[in-house]
């Protein structure tokens, strides 16, 4: 299972996801558990679209949503297992 996580992390970082966020998303995919977190790594709409395109292409059966908190320079990630 660790090899699968590493493969997913590489796919995500290749499209621009930070390593920390990629680790959490990969864990959600492999363990089939939803997760939410907050951090300051920049995220834009194109990155979220690219993540969801990758998710759909690979049938990962999760949804990824990121909300910006501009007044705090933070981003709230929400990964849900479908």
Secondary structure, DSSP 8 states (H G I E B T S, - for coil): -HHHHHHHHHHHHHTT--HHHHHHHHHHHHHT--EEEEE-S---HHHHHHHHHHHHHTT--EEEEEEEETTTTEEEEEEEE-
